[in-house]
Each structure stands twice: as structure tokens, then as C-alpha cells.
Amino acid sequence: MPLIKNGEVVPEDWGYLSDEAPLPSTGAVFVSLARWQAERDTLRGRNQPIGVVLPNDADPKAIADDLPHLSAIALVFPKYTDGRAYSQARLLRERYGFSGQLRATGNVLRDQLLFMHRSGFDAYEIARPDAAEVFRAALAEMTLFHQPTGDGRATILQQRLARRLDNRSAA
């Protein structure tokens, strides 16, 4: 499945480790939340990138104290009608200040990519051969937004206020 980062298809450099699989000595791996909680000390001591797959029914607060030890978090979209991972992403980015990779997995659809991006996702597993083109097109569809999010784009109101201030200072 193609992985999109920075608008491009990139090689997958992370593995997904089952709860029963032995921990490899090298390589970036995702572990389940249950495994992270059970083996936290061992996994923290590992000198390789580690990530957690956070189920969409889990509270991000469960890993808030562990975020400095995590290189990535995979948030799961089990079906397109279940948007709880959007809320998890915003909490992780905006409330808890997570700066590592935030990956969308599962049922990642083209129509949701822009909203995923605005929620804080920066990596996407997309089951399409033309994933990069689809991603770039989705992000370019809308350029003005009413809702503030953590992606840094100014809202329409912020843009209007900035223009008004610019006009006043120019006069």
C-alpha cells in the first residue's frame, strides 16, 4: 500500500509488529497500544524508532506522557463513516504537542485527505496506485477555511482582519 508523505509516495520504512512477534533489534516498528502499555520500559529503551497504533476508541491521554519517546503514531480509520481519529489527531497535535509522524491508516479515502491533513496527519496509507496525484489534488481543492486547526493556515476571518490591519497601516 502506498505511503504518502509531503505529497509524494515514499518507501515504507516502518513495520507493523504483532503482539506475539519478537522485537527486532533494528528498524522502525509500530506496536499496538496494549503492547506499548505492557512493555513500555523495554520499548522506551530501544535505540530505534518506535510508534504506537492507537485504536480509534482509545483516549490519546493514555499515551500523552509517552509522546517524547514515540517517533510515530498510527491512527485507525476502520470505515469512512467513523471519524474519531480526526479528534485524536487534533488532540495529539494541539493539546499534547506531538511533533512526530501522525499516520492515517485503514479506510483512508481521497475525499477525506484534506480534512485529515488539516487535523494534523502528515502521513497517509492510501490504497491507490495514483496516490500522490490524488493527495495533491485533494489538498489543492480548497484554499479558504472557516474553521481553525493546527495546520497553520489562516481562517477567512483571520485573513480579513489581517487585510483590514494592513489597509489601516498603509493609510
N, C-alpha and C positions, 0 to 999 in steps of 0.2 A: 504494500500500500504506500503510495507516495507521501512523503513528508514535506510540508511547505514551511519554510522559514524565510523571512524577509522577502516574500513574494516569489521565491524560487524553490524548485524541487531540489532537495538536498539529500545526501546519503543518510540513511538511518544509522545512527551511531549509538543508539540505546537498545538494550534488550529488555524484554519483559520476563521476570523471573517468577515462576510459580512458587507457592508457599513451601512445597516439598523439595524444590531444586536446591542443590548446594550453591552457596555463594561463590561466584568466580573470583579469582584473585585480581583480575584486571577487567577493565571495561565498565562503561556506564550502564547501570541497570535500574529498572523500575521494580519496586516491590509493592505488595498490597499494603493497605493501611494496617491490617491485622498483623502482618509480618513485621512491619515497622514498629508497631507498638510492642510486640513480643521480643524483638531482637534489637531494640533501639540502641543500646550501648555498643553492641558489636558492629552494627551498621554505621554508627557515628564514627567509629574508629577506623573504618575502611578508608584507605587513601585513594579512592576512586569516586567519580561522580555517582551520587545515589538520588533516586527520585521515588516518589510515592504516588500510587494510583489511588486517588481519593474518590470513593463511590459518591454518586450524586445525592445520596441520602445522608451523607456524613457532614457534620459541622466542621468547617475549616478551623474552628477554635481547637479542635482535637490535635492539630499539628502546629498551632501558632508558635509555641515555644521552640519547636524543632526547625523552623524555617531557615535559620542561619546554617544548618547542617545539610539542607537539601539543595540540590542543583536544579531539580525539575519537579513539577507536579503535573500529573496527567488527570484531567477531569473528564468524566464519562458522560456522553450523551447516549443513553440506551435507546431512545427513539426521539424523533424530531419534535414531538409534542411535549417533551419533558425538558424544561429549560432551567432546572435548578442549578446546573453547572455555570450558568451566567452569573447567578448570585454568588456562587462560591468564588468565581474568578474575581469579581469586583471586591469581595471581602478580602481575598488574599492579597490583591494589589493595593487597594486603597486603605483598608483598615490595618492590615498586618504588615504591609510594606514588602511583600515578597518580590524580589527582583530577578529570580531565576526564570528558567523556561516554564511557561504555562501552556500545556499542550491539550488541545481538544481531540478526544478520541471517541470512537463509537460511530453513531449516526451523524456525521458531520456533513451537512448539506450546503450547497452553493448559496442558497437564499439566506443562510444564517451567518455566513462568513464575516460580513461587515459588522454585524452585531457582536459576534464573538470577539473580533478584533477590538471593538470599542469597549468591550467588557474586560479586556486585559490579556487575552490569549495572544501568543506570539509564535505558536507552532500548531500545525493542523495536520491530522492524518486524514487524507481525502482519497476516497476510493474511486478516482477518475484518472484516466491516462493524461488528460489535459489539465491537471490540477493547477499548475502555475498560471495558465491563462485564465482559468475560472476564478482563481483567487484575485488576480489583478483587476479583472473586470468587476468583481463584486465590491472591491474597495473603492473603485472609481465611480460607482453608481450614484452615490450621494455625497455631497460636499458640505451641506449645511445641516446643522443638528440643533434641536431644541433642548435635548437632554444632556446634562454634563456627565462625563465619565472620565475615567483615569487615562484615556489615551492622549490627552494633551490638546485635543482640538477644541478651539473656542466655540461656544454655543452662538446661536444667532443673536441673542441678547448681548453677550459679551462683545461680539463684533460691532453691533450697533453702538454700544456705549463707547468703545474704542474710537470709532469713527467720529462720534459726537465730540469726544475729548480732543481728537486731532483737529477737527474743524475749529474748535474754540481756541486752541493754542496757535493755530495758523492765522487767526483773525487779529 
